[in-house]
Amino acid sequence: GVPGIGEKGAKELVRQYGDLESVLSHAAEVTRKAYREGLQQHAGEARFSRELATVRYDAPLAEAPGDFHRKAPDREALQALYTRWEFGSLAEAAAPPAETLVVDAVPLDDGGRTALAAANAVGVSWDGDATWASDGERAWSDSLRSVVGAGLSSWPLCTYDLKSLLHRIGEETRLAPSCLDASVAGYLINPSGAVPPLGKLSEEFMDAAPKAGDHAAESLALARLKGPLESKLEAAGMAGLYSEVERPLV
């Protein structure tokens, strides 16, 4: 609080004389003129600065210490606030833990082919040649070639990163126009952010998400996401943009 005395000079004075009052009482003994005159002329400012920096234990408070205990957050209010102001990472951190989607995949058989052919939505995930398909309730696994042969092109697909799937199955297989790319749909629904990962989409629309790398659960999530994503695209006025521009572009 004394003009001309910075942090280094203040430390030297305190080391030499003690606390602030001791420094002020020995001001006349300080050899450096700027320090000596500063202390003599600005003692009031020094004491005021000390007061400002002192924690008061006697401040009048209506609250008791227990009133300041940390409580569980109002997650619903937080989510509304973060969503309004587009605090994406904070919204994600404040979200309640999502249920983990789990499903045991079985080898694709005739029963699986029949179920997938009759499904309203089929989620597909893959890793190398291994492929998983789900009707939203069960999941089956087989090679990509077998899944394509089982009727992939006619299924009402929902997948994540459709372009990669198209590269894998080749140009000779044409998919049904109802095929939905969840990554593109998620971006159209919220174009101000990055392309949302599958787990985030699942949490947002279902309060449940697959573990990363659990392809059976991912196929299950994708099957269940198709309807909600399409409804959201429609409500946002983005359905035409997806079907007429984005999907053909992919």
Secondary structure, DSSP 8 states (H G I E B T S, - for coil): --TT--HHHHHHHHHHH-SHHHHHHTGGG-SSHHHHHHHHH-HHHHHHHHHHTS--S----SS-GGGGS-----HHHHHHHHHHTT-HHHHHHHS---EEE---EEE--HHHHHHHHH-S-EEEEEETTEEEEE-SS-EEEEEHHHHHHTTGGGS-EEES-HHHHHHHH-TT----TT-EEHHHHHHHHSTTS----HHHHHHHHHSEEE-TT-HHHHHHHHHHHHHHHHHHHHHTT-HHHIIIIIHHH-
